[in-house]
Amino acid sequence: MAYDEHLADRIRQVLKEKNIPAVEKKMMGGLTFMVDEKMCVGIVKSDLMARVGPHKMDEALSRDGCRPMDFTGRPMKGYVFISPDGVDMDDDLNYFIELALIFNKEAKSSKKKK
């Protein structure tokens, strides 16, 4: 299992309920949901990854199961991992997705490769 399919279905459902079009891309050995061509949320193994932005890091990190995203061994600014127990409840999953969607509006997309 590369990533948690059940969590992927839950994310799809939340985005559908919010009428947010997203493109799914396999990335980092998991699945990433791109909103407006920008990384928004994703799954790495069984953890939720959320791009919450630097100004919401402390708020996000105060939640159970949330830690800085350290995919490369060095924390990535504005990104967090949330363990399965931190998104077990739908309200918790919605919270992190909403934080990521709010930041997504101001986030810059990556430069396109030629």
N, C-alpha and C positions, 0 to 999 in steps of 0.2 A: 504494500500500500504506500504510494508516494505521498498522498495527502488524504485528509478526512473527507470522504464523499458526503457524509451526512452534514457536516459543517458547510460544505459547498452548497448543498441544497438549501440549507437554512439562510445562507447569504443571498442566494438567488431569490428566495421568497421575500426577504426584506426589501431588496432592491426593486423587485416587481411591485410590491405593495406601495413603494414610494414613487413609482413610475420613473425610475432612474435607469436609463439604458446603459448597459455595461458590456464590455468586450472581455471575454475570458482568454487569458494567455497562460500557457504552462511556462513557469519561470522559477528559478532557484529550487528546482526539484519539487515544486508545489504548483499552486494555481493562484494567479493574480487576476483581480477584477479591475479593469481599466475603465475609468469614467472620464469622459472628455479627453481621451488619449493620455490620461495621467494615472499612475499607479494610485489606487485608493485603498483597497483592502485585499487580503489574500490569505492563503493557507500554506503553511510549511509544516509538514507532517501532521500533527494534530493541533498545532497552535494557530490562532488567528493572528495575522499581521495587519496592523492599521497604521496608515500615514496620518497622524493627528496634528502634525506641525509642531515646531519648537515651543510656541506659546501655550500649548495645551499639554505638554509633556508631564508637568508636575501633577496636573489634575488627573490625567490618565493613569499615571504611576501610583496614585493613591488608591486605586481600585484593586480588589483582590485578583491575583493571578497575572497582573500586568508587570512587565519588565521592559527595560530598553531593548530594542532590537540589536542583537549582537551577532548577526549572521556571519560576519567575517572575523569575529573576535574583537572587533572595535565597534562600540555603539554607534548607530546611525542616527543623526540628528533628526528629530521629528517622527521617528518610527518606533512602534512598540510591538512586542509579542504579548499575546494573552493566552495563558494556558487554558485547557479545556474547562477546568472548574471555574474560570473567570468569565466564561460565556455560556455556561450551562443553562442559565435562564434566558429566555427571549429578551427580557428587558435589558440585560447586560449586553447581549449581542447587539441589540438596537442602539444602545448607548455608544459603543465603539464605532459602529458603522456611521452613525450620525456625526460623531466627531470627525471622522475621516471625510465625510461628504462636505462638511462645513469647510475644512481646510482645503479640500479639492478645488473649491471655487477660487482660491487665491494662489494655489500652487502653480508652479511653472512646469510645463511639460518638458520632457527630455528632448534634446536636439535630435532630429532625425538623421540617421546615417545615410550617406549617399551610396 
